[in-house]
Amino acid sequence: MLQQLHSLLAKTSLEITDQQAEQLVALVGLLDKWNKAYNLTSVRDPNAMLVRHIMDSLVVSPYLDGERFIDVGTGPGLPGLPLAIINPDKQFVLLDSLGKRIRFIRTVVHQLGLTNVEAVQSRVEAFQPEQKFDGVLSRAFASLDDMLSWCAHLPAPHGCFLALKGQIPEQELTSLPAHLTCDGVYPLHVPGQEGDRHLVVISQASQ
């Protein structure tokens, strides 16, 4: 699987260390193992997980501007865990309301020795961080409207929302609240994966 990961990465601009590659493969192994008991993802094949979960998360890395990020509705830690592995200089809070997902993430953090991840079990509306975030990430979390509404209290004044989407949510983008602005919609190339993938970046218009 390590060889497959390097082959996929070679089709992107991403560069990671050997240790990070080993951690990503170990993450797939843990996800596969826990998935049998906890049903964390509908993807059953570890090789498919490598593409549809790991690579799909990693391609967002070039767009992370800042040091402090929150992954809302993270599920089994996606995209937060893969991004944290290859960005050890950035801090990630992984938020989910389901205990089994948070237990899985904490196990991964412990086994892989990650020092830049905090797993929090909470509904996003109820989570009140002491420090706001440079970026609020979501992947398969909710509609854009719901994300922007439920997560409005999370970004710092200069912070932005980073929403991973399939097709471009044209209709939702045309109905953004006046205090928000779309900074860009970036096509994401995920090696080995068919279908459209986009990153929608939204910031506060007063900036």
ZILIN-V272310 format. One record per pair of residues at least 12 apart in sequence whose C-alpha atoms are under 10 Angstrom apart, sorted by the first residue. I is the first residue (numbers start at 1). J is the second residue. D is the distance in Angstrom with one decimal. If there is no record, write none. Layout:
# ZILIN-V272310
I&J&D, I&J&D
This chain:
# ZILIN-V272310
1&21&9.9, 1&22&9.5, 1&24&10.0, 1&25&6.8, 1&26&9.8, 1&28&9.4, 1&29&9.9, 1&46&8.8, 1&47&7.3, 1&50&8.4, 2&18&9.4, 2&21&6.9, 2&22&7.0, 2&23&9.9, 2&24&8.8, 2&25&6.4, 2&26&9.6, 2&50&10.0, 3&21&9.6, 3&25&10.0, 4&25&9.8, 4&47&8.4, 4&50&8.6, 4&51&9.6, 5&21&7.4, 5&22&9.5, 5&24&8.6, 5&25&7.8, 5&47&9.3, 5&50&7.3, 5&51&8.5, 5&54&9.2, 5&55&8.5, 6&18&9.6, 6&21&7.8, 7&191&9.2, 8&50&9.2, 8&51&8.1, 8&55&7.8, 8&190&8.5, 8&191&5.8, 8&192&7.4, 9&21&9.8, 9&55&8.0, 9&58&9.3, 9&59&9.5, 9&190&9.4, 9&191&7.9, 10&191&9.2, 11&189&9.0, 11&190&8.7, 11&191&6.5, 11&192&9.6, 12&55&9.7, 12&58&9.8, 12&59&7.9, 12&189&7.8, 12&190&8.2, 12&191&7.6, 13&59&8.8, 13&62&8.9, 14&58&8.2, 14&59&7.7, 14&61&8.3, 14&62&8.1, 14&86&9.4, 15&86&8.8, 16&85&9.4, 16&86&6.4, 16&87&9.2, 17&86&8.1, 19&85&9.3, 19&86&9.5, 20&82&9.1, 20&84&9.8, 20&85&6.1, 20&86&6.1, 20&87&9.4, 20&88&9.5, 20&112&9.8, 21&82&9.9, 21&85&8.8, 21&86&8.5, 22&112&9.5, 23&82&8.8, 23&85&7.1, 23&86&9.2, 23&108&9.6, 23&111&9.5, 23&112&6.4, 23&113&9.3, 23&114&9.5, 24&50&8.5, 24&54&7.4, 24&55&9.7, 24&81&8.8, 24&82&6.6, 24&83&9.8, 24&85&7.3, 24&86&8.8, 24&112&9.2, 25&46&9.4, 25&47&10.0, 25&50&7.9, 25&54&9.0, 26&108&8.8, 26&111&9.1, 26&112&7.8, 27&49&9.9, 27&50&9.4, 27&54&8.8, 27&77&9.9, 27&81&8.4, 27&82&8.2, 27&85&9.7, 27&105&9.8, 27&108&6.9, 27&109&9.6, 27&111&9.3, 27&112&8.1, 28&45&9.8, 28&46&6.3, 28&47&8.5, 28&48&9.8, 28&49&6.7, 28&50&6.7, 28&53&8.8, 28&54&7.9, 28&82&10.0, 29&46&7.3, 29&49&9.6, 29&50&9.9, 30&46&9.9, 30&104&8.5, 30&105&9.8, 30&107&8.8, 30&108&7.2, 30&111&9.4, 31&43&10.0, 31&44&9.5, 31&46&8.3, 31&49&8.5, 31&76&7.8, 31&77&9.7, 31&104&8.2, 31&105&9.5, 31&108&8.8, 32&44&7.1, 32&45&7.7, 32&46&6.2, 32&47&10.0, 32&49&8.3, 33&46&9.7, 34&76&9.8, 34&100&9.7, 34&101&9.8, 34&104&7.4, 35&76&9.4, 35&104&9.6, 38&100&7.0, 38&101&8.3, 38&104&9.0, 39&76&9.8, 39&100&9.4, 39&101&9.5, 40&75&7.3, 40&76&6.1, 40&77&9.8, 40&100&8.3, 40&101&7.0, 40&104&8.9, 41&53&9.5, 41&75&8.4, 41&76&7.6, 48&192&9.0, 48&193&9.1, 50&192&9.5, 51&190&7.4, 51&191&7.2, 51&192&6.3, 51&193&6.5, 52&190&8.3, 52&191&9.4, 52&192&8.4, 52&193&6.8, 52&194&9.6, 53&76&9.9, 53&77&9.6, 53&78&6.9, 53&79&7.5, 53&82&8.7, 54&78&7.9, 54&79&7.6, 54&80&10.0, 54&81&8.8, 54&82&6.1, 54&83&8.9, 54&190&9.7, 55&79&9.3, 55&82&8.4, 55&83&9.9, 55&189&9.4, 55&190&6.2, 55&191&7.4, 55&192&8.9, 55&193&9.0, 56&78&9.0, 56&79&7.7, 56&82&9.4, 56&139&9.6, 56&164&9.2, 56&188&8.4, 56&189&8.5, 56&190&5.8, 56&191&8.5, 56&192&9.8, 56&193&8.3, 56&197&8.5, 57&77&9.9, 57&78&6.5, 57&79&4.5, 57&80&7.6, 57&81&8.6, 57&82&6.3, 57&83&6.7, 57&139&8.5, 57&164&8.8, 57&190&9.0, 58&78&9.6, 58&79&7.3, 58&80&9.2, 58&81&9.5, 58&82&6.2, 58&83&5.8, 58&84&9.5, 58&85&9.5, 58&86&8.1, 58&87&9.9, 58&190&8.8, 59&79&9.6, 59&82&9.9, 59&83&8.9, 59&188&6.6, 59&189&7.2, 59&190&6.8, 59&191&9.5, 59&199&9.6, 60&79&8.3, 60&83&7.9, 60&137&9.7, 60&162&8.9, 60&163&9.8, 60&164&8.3, 60&186&9.7, 60&188&7.7, 60&189&9.8, 60&190&9.9, 60&198&9.4, 60&199&7.5, 61&79&9.6, 61&82&9.3, 61&83&6.3, 61&84&9.3, 61&86&8.2, 61&87&7.9, 63&135&9.8, 63&162&8.6, 63&186&9.4, 63&199&8.9, 63&201&8.9, 64&83&9.2, 64&87&9.4, 64&90&9.2, 64&134&8.6, 64&135&7.3, 64&136&10.0, 64&137&9.6, 64&160&9.8, 64&162&8.7, 65&90&9.7, 65&134&7.2, 65&135&7.5, 65&159&8.9, 65&160&9.1, 66&89&9.9, 66&90&7.6, 66&91&9.4, 66&133&8.6, 66&134&5.5, 66&135&7.4, 66&158&9.8, 66&159&8.5, 66&160&10.0, 67&87&9.4, 67&88&9.9, 67&89&7.2, 67&90&4.6, 67&91&6.0, 67&92&8.5, 67&133&8.3, 67&134&6.6, 67&135&8.5, 68&89&9.5, 68&90&6.0, 68&91&4.9, 68&92&6.1, 68&93&8.1, 68&116&9.7, 68&131&9.1, 68&132&8.1, 68&133&5.3, 68&134&5.3, 68&135&6.8, 68&136&9.0, 68&155&9.7, 68&156&9.8, 68&159&9.5, 69&84&9.6, 69&90&7.6, 69&91&6.2, 69&92&4.9, 69&93&6.3, 69&94&8.7, 69&117&9.8, 69&132&8.7, 69&133&5.4, 69&134&5.8, 69&135&4.8, 69&136&5.9, 69&137&7.2, 69&154&9.6, 69&155&8.8, 69&159&9.3, 69&160&9.8, 69&161&9.9, 69&162&9.9, 70&91&8.4, 70&92&5.6, 70&93&4.6, 70&94&5.9, 70&95&7.2, 70&117&9.7, 70&118&9.4, 70&119&9.9, 70&132&9.2, 70&133&6.7, 70&134&8.5, 70&135&6.6, 70&136&5.1, 70&137&6.0, 70&138&8.5, 70&154&8.2, 70&155&8.9, 70&161&9.8, 71&92&7.2, 71&93&6.2, 71&94&4.9, 71&95&6.0, 71&96&8.6, 71&119&9.7, 71&135&8.6, 71&136&6.2, 71&137&4.6, 71&138&5.8, 71&139&8.2, 71&141&9.6, 71&162&9.4, 71&163&10.0, 72&93&8.4, 72&94&6.5, 72&95&5.0, 72&96&6.5, 72&97&9.5, 72&120&9.8, 72&122&9.7, 72&123&9.0, 72&124&6.8, 72&136&7.2, 72&137&6.2, 72&138&5.5, 72&139&8.1, 72&140&9.9, 72&141&7.3, 72&142&9.8, 72&147&8.8, 72&150&9.9, 72&151&8.3, 72&154&9.9, 73&94&7.8, 73&95&5.8, 73&96&4.8, 73&97&7.4, 73&98&9.2, 73&101&10.0, 73&121&9.8, 73&122&9.4, 73&123&8.4, 73&124&7.7, 73&137&9.0, 73&138&6.8, 73&139&7.7, 73&140&8.2, 73&141&5.6, 73&142&8.6, 73&147&9.8, 74&93&9.4, 74&94&5.9, 74&95&5.8, 74&96&5.7, 74&97&9.2, 74&98&9.9, 74&101&8.4, 74&102&9.0, 74&105&9.5, 74&119&9.5, 74&120&10.0, 74&137&8.7, 74&138&7.2, 74&139&7.4, 74&140&8.8, 74&141&7.7, 75&94&8.7, 75&95&8.1, 75&96&6.3, 75&97&8.7, 75&98&8.0, 75&100&9.3, 75&101&5.9, 75&102&8.1, 75&104&9.6, 75&105&9.0, 75&139&9.1, 75&140&9.2, 75&141&8.7, 76&94&9.3, 76&95&9.9, 76&96&8.7, 76&98&9.7, 76&100&8.7, 76&101&5.2, 76&102&7.4, 76&103&9.2, 76&104&6.8, 76&105&6.4, 76&108&9.8, 77&93&9.8, 77&94&6.6, 77&95&8.5, 77&96&8.8, 77&101&7.7, 77&102&8.2, 77&104&8.4, 77&105&6.1, 77&106&9.6, 77&108&9.2, 77&119&8.8, 78&94&8.7, 78&105&9.8, 78&137&9.6, 78&138&8.6, 78&139&7.1, 78&140&9.4, 79&94&9.2, 79&137&8.0, 79&138&7.8, 79&139&6.8, 79&140&10.0, 79&164&9.2, 80&92&6.7, 80&93&7.9, 80&94&6.4, 80&95&9.4, 80&105&9.8, 80&117&8.4, 80&119&10.0, 80&137&8.1, 80&138&9.1, 80&139&9.5, 81&93&9.7, 81&94&8.1, 81&105&7.9, 81&108&8.5, 81&109&8.4, 81&114&9.1, 81&116&9.7, 81&117&7.7, 84&109&9.9, 84&114&7.9, 84&115&9.1, 84&116&6.7, 84&117&6.9, 85&109&9.7, 85&112&9.0, 85&113&9.8, 85&114&7.3, 85&115&9.6, 85&116&8.5, 85&117&9.2, 87&116&8.8, 88&114&8.1, 88&115&7.9, 88&116&6.4, 88&117&9.3, 89&115&9.8, 89&116&7.7, 90&116&6.7, 90&117&9.0, 91&115&8.6, 91&116&4.8, 91&117&6.2, 91&118&8.2, 91&133&9.6, 92&115&9.7, 92&116&6.1, 92&117&4.9, 92&118&6.4, 92&119&8.5, 92&133&9.3, 92&135&9.7, 92&136&9.9, 92&137&9.9, 93&116&8.4, 93&117&5.8, 93&118&4.8, 93&119&5.9, 93&120&7.0, 93&129&9.8, 93&133&9.3, 93&136&9.7, 94&106&9.9, 94&117&7.1, 94&118&6.1, 94&119&4.8, 94&120&6.1, 94&121&8.5, 94&122&10.0, 94&137&9.5, 95&118&8.5, 95&119&6.1, 95&120&4.9, 95&121&5.9, 95&122&6.5, 95&123&7.8, 95&124&7.2, 95&127&8.7, 96&119&8.1, 96&120&6.6, 96&121&5.2, 96&122&5.8, 96&123&6.6, 96&124&7.5, 97&120&8.2, 97&121&5.0, 97&122&4.6, 97&123&5.1, 97&124&7.8, 98&120&9.8, 98&121&6.6, 98&122&7.9, 98&123&8.9, 99&120&9.2, 99&121&6.4, 99&122&9.0, 100&121&9.6, 101&119&9.4, 101&121&8.7, 102&118&9.7, 102&119&6.1, 102&120&6.8, 102&121&6.2, 102&122&9.7, 103&119&8.5, 103&120&9.7, 103&121&9.2, 104&119&9.6, 105&117&9.0, 105&118&8.9, 105&119&6.6, 105&120&9.5, 106&118&8.1, 106&119&6.4, 106&120&9.4, 123&150&9.5, 124&147&9.5, 124&150&6.7, 124&151&6.7, 124&152&10.0, 124&153&9.6, 124&154&9.1, 125&149&9.1, 125&150&5.6, 125&151&6.8, 125&152&8.9, 125&153&8.4, 125&154&9.4, 126&150&9.3, 126&151&9.9, 127&151&9.3, 127&153&9.1, 127&154&8.6, 128&153&7.9, 128&154&7.8, 129&153&9.0, 129&154&7.4, 129&155&10.0, 130&154&9.9, 131&154&8.6, 131&155&9.1, 131&156&8.1, 132&153&8.1, 132&154&5.5, 132&155&5.3, 132&156&4.8, 132&157&8.4, 132&158&9.9, 132&159&8.3, 133&153&9.6, 133&154&6.1, 133&155&4.6, 133&156&5.2, 133&157&8.9, 133&158&8.9, 133&159&6.2, 133&160&8.3, 133&161&9.7, 134&154&9.0, 134&155&6.0, 134&156&5.9, 134&157&8.5, 134&158&6.9, 134&159&4.2, 134&160&6.4, 134&161&8.7, 135&154&8.6, 135&155&6.3, 135&156&8.1, 135&158&9.0, 135&159&5.4, 135&160&5.0, 135&161&5.7, 135&162&6.6, 135&201&9.5, 135&202&9.8, 135&203&9.4, 136&148&9.6, 136&151&7.8, 136&152&9.5, 136&154&7.1, 136&155&6.4, 136&156&9.6, 136&159&7.8, 136&160&6.3, 136&161&4.7, 136&162&5.8, 136&163&8.1, 136&201&9.7, 136&202&9.7, 137&151&9.9, 137&160&8.8, 137&161&6.2, 137&162&4.8, 137&163&5.9, 137&164&7.8, 137&199&10.0, 137&201&9.6, 138&161&8.1, 138&162&6.5, 138&163&5.0, 138&164&6.1, 138&165&8.9, 138&199&9.9, 139&162&8.8, 139&163&6.2, 139&164&4.9, 139&165&7.0, 139&166&9.7, 139&199&9.5, 140&163&8.4, 140&164&7.0, 140&165&7.1, 140&166&8.9, 141&163&8.7, 141&164&8.8, 141&165&9.5, 142&163&9.4, 142&165&9.9, 143&163&9.4, 143&165&9.4, 143&169&8.9, 143&172&8.2, 144&161&9.7, 144&163&7.5, 144&164&9.7, 144&165&9.1, 144&169&7.9, 144&172&6.5, 144&173&8.1, 144&176&9.0, 144&200&9.2, 144&202&9.9, 145&172&6.7, 145&173&8.9, 145&175&8.6, 145&176&7.7, 145&177&9.1, 147&161&8.7, 147&162&10.0, 147&163&8.4, 148&161&7.7, 148&163&9.7, 148&176&9.0, 148&177&9.1, 148&180&9.1, 148&202&9.0, 149&177&9.7, 152&204&10.0, 155&203&9.0, 155&204&9.2, 156&204&9.6, 157&203&8.9, 157&204&7.3, 157&206&8.8, 157&207&8.0, 158&203&7.6, 158&204&7.4, 158&205&9.9, 158&206&9.3, 158&207&6.9, 159&202&9.0, 159&203&6.6, 159&204&7.7, 159&207&9.7, 160&180&9.5, 160&181&9.7, 160&182&9.6, 160&183&9.0, 160&201&6.7, 160&202&5.6, 160&203&4.4, 160&204&7.1, 161&180&9.9, 161&182&9.4, 161&183&9.8, 161&199&9.9, 161&200&7.8, 161&201&5.6, 161&202&5.0, 161&203&6.3, 161&204&9.1, 162&185&9.8, 162&199&6.6, 162&200&5.8, 162&201&4.8, 162&202&6.7, 162&203&9.0, 163&185&9.5, 163&198&8.2, 163&199&5.7, 163&200&5.1, 163&201&6.6, 163&202&8.3, 164&185&9.8, 164&186&9.7, 164&187&10.0, 164&188&9.1, 164&197&7.3, 164&198&6.0, 164&199&4.7, 164&200&6.5, 164&201&9.0, 165&185&9.7, 165&186&10.0, 165&187&9.5, 165&188&9.5, 165&196&8.3, 165&197&5.8, 165&198&5.1, 165&199&6.1, 165&200&7.2, 166&187&9.3, 166&188&9.4, 166&195&7.4, 166&196&5.2, 166&197&4.3, 166&198&5.8, 166&199&8.5, 167&187&9.3, 167&195&8.3, 167&196&5.5, 167&197&6.3, 167&198&6.6, 167&199&9.6, 168&185&7.6, 168&186&9.3, 168&187&8.9, 168&196&8.4, 168&197&8.2, 168&198&6.6, 168&199&8.6, 168&200&8.1, 169&185&9.6, 169&198&9.4, 169&200&8.8, 173&185&9.8, 173&200&9.2, 173&202&9.4, 176&202&9.4, 177&204&9.8, 177&205&9.6, 178&204&9.0, 178&205&7.5, 178&206&9.7, 179&203&8.7, 179&204&5.8, 179&205&5.1, 179&206&6.8, 179&207&9.8, 180&202&6.7, 180&203&5.7, 180&204&4.5, 180&205&4.8, 180&206&8.0, 180&207&9.7, 181&201&8.7, 181&202&5.6, 181&203&5.5, 181&204&6.0, 181&205&5.2, 181&206&9.0, 181&207&9.7, 182&200&7.5, 182&201&6.0, 182&202&4.4, 182&203&6.5, 182&204&8.7, 182&205&8.6, 183&200&7.9, 183&201&5.4, 183&202&5.4, 183&203&6.6, 183&204&9.5, 183&205&9.5, 184&198&10.0, 184&199&8.1, 184&200&6.1, 184&201&5.4, 184&202&7.3, 184&203&9.7, 185&198&6.5, 185&199&5.6, 185&200&4.6, 185&201&6.4, 185&202&9.0, 186&198&5.4, 186&199&5.1, 186&200&6.5, 186&201&8.2, 187&199&6.4, 187&200&8.9
